[in-house]
Amino acid sequence: MTSVGKSVSRKDGIGNDTGRTRYADDIVLPGMLYGRTVRSTIPHGTVRGIRFGFDTAGFTIVDHRDIPGRNIVALIDDDQPFLVERAVNHVAEPILLLAHEDREKLLAAKVEIDYDVAEPLYDPERSTQSFKHITILKGDVDDALARADVIVEGTYRTGHQEHVYIETNGVIAVPEDGGVTVYGSLQCPFYAYKALKSLFGPDAKVRVVQTETGGGFGGKEEYPSMIAGHAALLALKSGRPVKVVYDRVEDMVATTKRHPSIVTHRTGLTRDGRLVAMDVDVILDGGAYSTLSAVVLSRGCIHAAGPYRCDHIRINGQAMMTNTPPNGAFRGFGAPQTEFAVEVHMERIAEALGMDSVTLREINALEPGDRTATGQLLRDDASARQVLDEAVHRSDFRRKRDAYRGTNKGIGLALFYHGAGFTGAGEERLKSKARLDLTDSGVRILVASTEIGQGTRTMHAQIVADALGIPYESVDVAPPDTALVADSGPTVASRTCMVVGKILERCAMEMKQTLDGMSPAEYFRTKGPLSVVMEHVPPDWIRWNDDTYQGDAYPTYSWGCDVVEVEMDLDTYEVRPSHVTVVQEFGRPIHPALARGQIEGGTVQGLGYALLERVVMKDGAMANATLTNYTIPTTLDTPELDIVMLENHYDGGPFGAKGLGELPMDGPAPAVVNAIRHLGLDLRELPAIPETLLACNSL
C-alpha cells in the first residue's frame, strides 16, 4: 500500500491554506436577496396577531400560508413545523421570513407579535410527554439485586452543550429549472433533500449541494433542513436567489444542542468487586420537538452500562418534551451523557468497596466472548483491557494516585467504548450506496459523505487509491450534490470511514477486476467510460430486534481510556487540566495525522464539556449566547496530550478500520470528574465550574 496508513497531503489543503476555498457566505449571486427569520419571544402560547412596523415595499414576506406542501420538517416524527401556524412551543421558534436586497434594511425591519401566553414546562422530570421510551433487559435484575452483597446508588446530571462550529449555519437558495437548488453548510445533503421534497410536494424539483463547511459536530446534521426550507420558500416566492446566514447569537439561541441528561444507577456487586446487577434510568431533555431525540436516546441507553460485563441489566430510557429549543445531534450522540454517569458511578463503587478503581475495572471490563447489555457477543476486536492497561501504564496512574493525595493535584480515569455505524438494523434500512467513475486521468468518487473538516475527501481517496492500485493523486472527489452523487447516507455515527469507505473499497476492487491490468487512462481511451455502483452489505451475522432492543447493536466498537491530571486553585476552586493520556483503539488509522487530529479535537471538546461549557437557560432561552460568556477551550486551555493509537483490526472496515469521530468525546468528562473526586469533592454533574465545586460535599 502506498497511501493507506500514511499522512498524505489533504485533498482540500491548498484551497484552505490559500484562502481560495469558498464558504456559503462567500457566495454572491446576481439579484440575490438576504433572508431573515422572525422568531417567537415566548416559550409557550399562541400567536394572536402580527404587526409590521416598516414599509413592506421591496420586501418578500413568507408565513405558513405560503407553504405549498407539508408544514413539517420531515425527519423521524412529524411534529416540528417550518413556520408557526398558531401554537408556539419554544423561544426562537420561526414565525415569519423576510427577504430584502439591502441587508441593513432587512435587519432594521421591526415586526411586533402579540401572544396569548401559556405556562411553560422546563423540567424534563415533570414532563408527561415522552418522545421515546426504551427498555433494555438482560437477566433478572430484581433477583440479582436482592442477592448482591453491596448496592451502590447515585444520580448524575449533565447540561446542554453548544456546538460552536467555526462557521455558523448558512444556505443560499436559487430558483432554477422550475424548482429550487439549495447550496449550504451542512452534513447530510439527502436529509435536506427529503425535507424540501416534503415542504414543496413530492413532484417538486429539488437539488441540494454542500458548500465547503466549517465544522459540524452534529449541529449541521438535521438543523440545516430548517434553514434550507426557509431560504427556499423565500427564493421561490421572490423569484430570486436568497441567502440566509445566521450570526453567532442567532445560531446559539435557535439551533440544537446536546441533550441535558439525568441518569440514575443502582448497582449490585459482590464484596470482591464483581458486577452482578445494573439498574439504570436515563432521562434526556428533548426540548420542544422530537428531532433526533429517539435515536440519541437509543445510543445513550445502549452505552449506559459502560464497557463492563454484567449478567443482569435493566436500562429504562425516556426522551422528554420541554418548552425549550429542541435538542439534537452532537458528537457522541447520547453516549457522552450515559458514559459519564457510569464512569463516575464506577469510581464511587470502588470507594464504597475500598478497592482501587483500576482493579474494579480490570475485574469487570468486557473481553472477547462476553455479551453486552443487548446480548451482543463481542468478537476478537474488543479492546477494553488493552486500552485500560496501556493508559494506566503510560500515565503511571497508580503511583501518581498515591503521590497526589493531600495536594491540589488530582488524577482520574475513564474507560469507554463507542459503537460504529447506525444502531441495530439502521444500516440495513439505509441501504447506502457509493459510486466510482473512471475518468481520462484516473477515477472520481461520487458519494454524499461530506467534508466538514475531518478529512473525508482525503481518507476516501486513500482507500480507493490503494484498493485500485493507482496513485493517490489520480483520485478525484466530487462535491456532494444530490443531483450527481450516490446516496451514501448521512455523515454521522462514526460511519463515514468504516461503512462508506468499505463500499468504496469494494467499488475499487470491482473496477480493478474490470480493468484487468490496464491503467484507468488506457481503459478510458480504448473502451470509454466506466462506472461502478455498490451498496452497503452488513455482516451476515448481524441480528437485531427493534422492539426488544436485543441483539447486535453495532457491527463493532472502538475503545478508549483517558487519564486526566488536574490542578485546583484552593482559593477560587478553578480546575485546570495539566496532562491527559489518551489511548484509543479504532482499527487501522487510514491517515494517522487526521486520526490524531480527531482525537485531539474530541478530547479538548470533552474537556470543555467537563470544565467550561455551561449553557445558562433563562425563561426557556439561552441567556449567554455569545462567545464572551459561553466559554470554550482555547489553545491556552489545552493541556499536554499524550496520544496512543492502538490497532485491533475489524474485517468489515476498509483495510481494518473502525469508526473514530465520536469516540474521543466520551472519555474526558468522567475522567476529569474522577480526578476532582480524587481531590476530595463529591461531584456528580457537569460542567465542573467553580460555583458548582464550592457547593459540593467533601468526601
Secondary structure, DSSP 8 states (H G I E B T S, - for coil): --STTS----TTHHHHHHT---BGGG---TT-EEEEEEE-SSSSEEEEEEEE-S--TT-EEE-GGG-SS-SS--SSSTT--SS-SSEE-STT-EEEEEEES-HHHHHH--EEEEEEE------TTT---EEEEEEEEES-HHHHHHH-SEEEEEEEEE-------SS--EEEEEEETTEEEEEE--S-HHHHHHHHHHHH-TT--EEEEE-B----TTTTTSTHHHHHHHHHHHHHHHTS-EEEE--HHHHHHHS-----EEEEEEEEE-TTS-EEEEEEEEEEEEESS-TTHHHHHHHHHHTTT-SB--S-EEEEEEEEE-SS------TTTTHHHHHHHHHHHHHHHHHHHT--HHHHHHHHB--TT-B-TT--B--TT--HHHHHHHHHHHHTHHHHHHHTTTSSEEEEEEEEEEE-SSSTTHHHHH--EEEEEE-SSSEEEEB----SSS-HHHHHHHHHHHHHTS-GGGEEE---BTTTSB----S-TT-IIIIIHHHHHHHHHHHHHHHTT--HHHHHHHH---EEEEE----TT--EETTTTEE-S-S-EEEEEEEEEEEE-TTT--EEEEEEEEEEE-B--SSHHHHHHHHHHHHHHHHHHHHT----EETTEES--STTTS----GGG--EEEEEEE----TTSGGGB---TTHHHHSHHHHHHHHHHHTTB---BS---HHHHHT--B-
